[in-house]
Amino acid sequence: MTNYIVIFICLIAGIICKHVRHFPKQTPQAFNSFITYMSLPALVFTQVPKLLVTMDFSGRWWLPVSMAWFCFILSYFIFSFIGKKLNWKDTKTGALILTAGLGNTSFVGLPLLESLIGKEAVPIGILIDQPGSFLTLSTIGIIVASMYSGAKVTPGFIARRVFSFPPFWALIISVLWFIIFGHSHPNSLDGIISPLEKIAGTLVPLALFSVGYQLTFELAVFKRRWVPLALGLSFKLLIFPAFFAFFYMKVLGGSDLVTHVIVIESAMATMITAAVVANEFNLDSEITNLMVGVSIPLSLITVPLWNYFLGF
């Protein structure tokens, strides 16, 4: 419940502060830059090494990880097809690929998992979030954002954008640390984890505030953007979870805790950091912010309904 309250407080604060003269128009850009260069790398450094040290590479770890990658690939093919058919601008198509294809599997996802299933679901949720959602965003997510950003896209340009994205370097360093020290000195990062956790803790409030600041609830905006918004929300909250429920439960025959967590996580709202990255690459900011601002409150209703109707 505390996390739900934080979500709404930060969103509403951003909406209110937009009309306070002491906040300049560049406030979201400043917050997004801080998130990209400070909050996200700190989150990677605090989570990825611990996850790699405890991961059982001989088990079924790949199954929950696969969902996030599979979802983004589906989103890419579906919305690139829809975008061509409806003659959308590349910035709109790219914004929907990122925001519909990447779920909020951490800040919203983990508390919902613990509430609906129990603490035993959280480690599986972390697997979905870190090597799944976050790694997807940090690699092919950045590539797709570059492709649809309106800039001239070449392999060199994409490589520069990927390797100039600070969270990606944080991920590389975390993996290298695990390879070199992970097994022999599993606690070697303990001394810097605590301060980094405080920096990582700024991610959610700043990102939600930034989204709220850029949100507009003007009727004219909804009339102008309702088609892409409705399509994005339908796929993110309804169609994708229905597909993964069918695929993992019927096709693969899963009925265990792992399958339960995978399906529930596939129904989560848009990943906040996906919207941050989309805005960083100058994709359609109205769509990205609407997808986050509308999908998060809706998911607090739709996710428990999925859990109920699927008989978990």
C-alpha positions in Angstrom: 0.0 0.0 0.0 2.9 2.4 0.8 4.2 2.0 -2.8 0.8 2.8 -4.2 0.7 6.0 -2.2 4.2 7.0 -3.3 3.2 6.4 -7.0 0.2 8.7 -6.7 1.9 11.4 -4.6 4.8 11.8 -7.0 2.5 11.8 -10.1 0.2 14.4 -8.6 3.1 16.5 -7.3 4.4 16.7 -10.8 1.1 17.7 -12.2 0.7 20.4 -9.5 4.2 21.8 -9.7 3.8 22.3 -13.5 1.7 25.3 -12.5 4.1 26.6 -9.9 6.2 29.4 -11.3 9.3 28.4 -9.3 9.6 25.3 -11.4 11.1 26.1 -14.9 9.9 24.4 -18.1 13.2 22.5 -18.3 12.5 20.7 -15.0 11.6 17.3 -16.7 14.8 17.4 -18.8 16.9 18.1 -15.8 15.3 15.3 -13.8 15.6 12.8 -16.7 19.3 13.6 -17.1 19.9 13.0 -13.4 18.0 9.7 -13.7 20.0 8.6 -16.7 23.4 9.6 -15.4 23.0 8.9 -11.7 19.9 7.0 -10.6 19.8 4.2 -13.2 23.6 3.4 -13.0 23.3 3.3 -9.2 20.4 0.9 -9.4 22.3 -1.4 -11.7 25.4 -1.4 -9.4 23.2 -2.3 -6.4 21.1 -5.0 -8.0 22.9 -6.8 -10.8 26.0 -8.0 -8.9 23.9 -9.4 -6.0 21.6 -11.1 -8.5 24.4 -12.7 -10.5 26.1 -14.0 -7.3 22.9 -15.8 -6.2 21.6 -16.9 -9.6 21.4 -20.6 -10.3 22.7 -20.9 -13.9 21.8 -24.6 -14.0 18.1 -24.1 -13.3 15.2 -22.6 -15.2 16.4 -19.0 -14.7 16.0 -18.4 -18.5 12.3 -19.0 -18.5 11.2 -15.8 -16.6 14.0 -13.8 -18.3 12.7 -14.8 -21.8 9.3 -13.1 -21.2 10.7 -9.6 -21.2 12.7 -10.1 -24.4 9.8 -11.9 -26.1 7.4 -9.1 -25.2 9.6 -6.4 -26.6 10.2 -8.2 -29.8 6.4 -8.7 -30.2 5.9 -5.0 -29.5 8.4 -4.1 -32.2 6.8 -6.1 -34.9 3.3 -5.3 -34.0 3.7 -1.5 -33.7 6.1 -1.1 -36.6 3.4 -2.8 -38.7 0.6 -0.7 -37.2 2.7 2.5 -37.6 3.2 1.8 -41.3 -0.5 1.0 -41.9 -1.6 4.2 -40.1 1.2 6.4 -41.5 2.4 7.3 -38.1 5.6 9.4 -37.6 8.6 7.3 -36.5 8.7 9.1 -33.2 5.1 7.9 -32.3 5.8 4.3 -33.4 9.1 4.2 -31.5 7.4 5.6 -28.4 4.7 2.9 -28.5 7.2 0.1 -29.1 9.2 1.1 -26.0 6.2 1.8 -23.7 4.1 -1.1 -24.7 6.9 -3.6 -25.0 8.6 -2.9 -21.6 6.8 -3.4 -18.3 7.2 -1.9 -14.8 8.4 -5.2 -13.4 10.2 -3.6 -10.4 8.7 -0.7 -8.6 5.1 -1.6 -9.4 5.7 -5.3 -10.2 7.6 -6.4 -7.1 5.1 -5.0 -4.5 2.2 -6.4 -6.5 3.9 -9.8 -6.6 4.5 -9.8 -2.9 0.9 -8.7 -2.2 -0.8 -11.1 -4.6 1.4 -14.2 -4.3 3.9 -13.8 -1.5 7.6 -13.1 -0.8 8.6 -16.3 -2.6 7.6 -14.6 -5.8 10.1 -11.7 -5.4 13.3 -13.5 -6.5 11.6 -14.6 -9.7 10.4 -11.1 -10.2 14.0 -9.8 -9.9 15.0 -12.2 -12.6 12.3 -10.9 -14.9 13.3 -7.3 -14.1 17.1 -7.2 -14.2 18.4 -9.7 -16.9 14.9 -9.4 -18.5 13.3 -6.0 -18.7 16.3 -3.8 -17.8 18.8 -5.6 -20.0 16.3 -5.5 -22.9 16.0 -1.7 -22.4 19.7 -1.2 -22.1 20.5 -3.1 -25.4 17.9 -3.6 -28.1 15.7 -0.9 -26.4 18.4 1.7 -27.0 18.9 0.4 -30.6 15.1 0.8 -31.3 15.0 4.2 -29.7 17.9 5.3 -31.9 16.3 3.9 -35.0 13.0 5.8 -34.4 14.6 9.0 -33.0 14.6 10.8 -36.4 18.3 11.0 -36.6 20.3 9.4 -39.4 20.7 5.8 -38.2 23.9 4.0 -39.1 25.6 1.1 -37.2 28.2 3.6 -35.9 25.5 6.0 -34.7 23.6 3.2 -32.9 26.9 1.9 -31.3 27.7 5.4 -30.1 24.3 5.9 -28.5 24.3 2.5 -26.9 27.9 2.9 -25.5 27.2 6.4 -24.4 24.2 5.3 -22.3 25.5 5.3 -18.7 23.3 2.5 -17.4 24.7 0.2 -20.1 28.2 0.8 -18.9 27.1 0.2 -15.3 25.7 -3.1 -16.5 29.0 -4.0 -18.3 31.0 -3.2 -15.2 28.7 -5.2 -13.0 29.0 -8.2 -15.2 32.8 -7.9 -15.3 32.9 -7.6 -11.5 30.9 -10.8 -11.2 33.2 -12.6 -13.7 36.4 -11.5 -11.9 35.4 -11.3 -8.2 31.8 -12.6 -7.9 32.6 -16.1 -6.6 35.8 -15.5 -4.7 34.8 -12.2 -3.1 31.0 -12.0 -3.2 30.8 -9.3 -0.5 33.5 -7.0 -2.1 30.9 -4.4 -3.1 29.3 -4.1 0.3 31.1 -1.0 1.2 29.7 1.1 -1.6 26.2 -0.6 -1.9 24.7 1.5 0.9 25.4 5.0 -0.6 24.5 3.8 -4.1 21.2 2.5 -2.8 20.3 6.0 -1.6 21.1 7.4 -5.1 19.1 4.6 -6.7 16.2 5.4 -4.5 15.8 8.7 -6.3 14.8 6.9 -9.5 11.1 6.4 -8.9 10.1 9.7 -7.2 12.1 11.8 -9.8 10.8 9.7 -12.8 7.2 9.8 -11.6 7.4 13.5 -10.8 8.9 14.1 -14.3 6.1 12.1 -15.9 3.4 14.0 -13.9 5.0 17.3 -14.8 4.7 16.5 -18.5 1.2 15.0 -18.3 -1.7 16.9 -19.6 -5.3 16.0 -19.1 -6.7 18.4 -21.6 -9.6 17.0 -23.5 -8.1 18.2 -26.8 -4.9 16.2 -26.1 -6.9 13.0 -25.4 -9.0 13.5 -28.5 -5.8 14.0 -30.6 -3.9 11.0 -29.0 -6.7 8.6 -28.0 -6.0 6.1 -30.9 -2.3 5.4 -30.2 -2.9 5.6 -26.4 -5.8 3.1 -26.6 -3.8 0.7 -28.8 -0.8 1.0 -26.5 -2.8 0.4 -23.3 -4.8 -2.5 -24.9 -1.6 -4.4 -25.8 0.2 -3.6 -22.6 -2.5 -4.4 -20.1 -4.7 -6.9 -22.0 -3.4 -8.5 -25.2 0.2 -9.2 -24.2 -0.8 -10.8 -20.8 -3.5 -12.9 -22.6 -0.9 -14.1 -25.1 1.7 -15.0 -22.4 -1.0 -16.8 -20.3 -1.8 -18.9 -23.3 1.8 -19.5 -24.3 3.3 -20.3 -20.9 0.3 -22.1 -19.4 -1.2 -23.9 -22.5 1.6 -24.3 -24.9 4.4 -24.9 -22.4 2.1 -26.5 -19.9 3.3 -24.5 -16.9 1.3 -24.4 -13.7 4.0 -23.7 -11.1 5.0 -20.6 -9.2 7.4 -19.5 -12.0 4.6 -19.5 -14.6 2.4 -17.7 -12.2 4.9 -14.9 -11.7 5.7 -14.7 -15.4 2.1 -14.1 -16.4 1.4 -11.6 -13.7 4.6 -9.6 -14.5 3.6 -9.6 -18.2 0.5 -7.6 -17.2 2.3 -4.8 -15.5 2.1 -1.1 -16.5 4.6 0.6 -18.7 8.2 0.7 -17.4 9.0 4.3 -16.1 12.6 4.1 -17.4 11.4 3.1 -20.8 9.5 6.5 -21.0 12.6 8.3 -19.6 14.8 6.7 -22.4 12.1 7.5 -25.0 12.1 11.1 -23.9 15.9 11.1 -23.9 15.9 10.1 -27.6 13.2 12.7 -28.4 10.4 10.3 -29.2 6.8 11.3 -28.8 6.8 12.6 -25.3 3.0 13.0 -25.1 2.5 9.3 -25.8 5.2 8.1 -23.5 4.0 10.2 -20.6 0.4 9.3 -21.2 1.3 5.6 -21.3 3.1 5.8 -18.0 0.6 8.1 -16.3 -2.5 6.1 -17.4 -1.2 2.6 -17.3 0.2 2.6 -13.8 -3.1 3.5 -12.0 -5.0 1.1 -14.4 -2.6 -1.7 -13.6 -3.4 -1.5 -9.9 -6.9 -2.8 -11.0 -6.1 -5.0 -14.0 -3.2 -7.0 -12.5 -5.3 -8.3 -9.5 -8.1 -9.1 -12.0 -5.7 -11.1 -14.1 -4.6 -13.0 -11.0 -8.2 -13.7 -10.1 -9.6 -14.7 -13.5 -6.6 -17.0 -14.3 -7.4 -18.9 -11.2 -4.0 -18.4 -9.5 
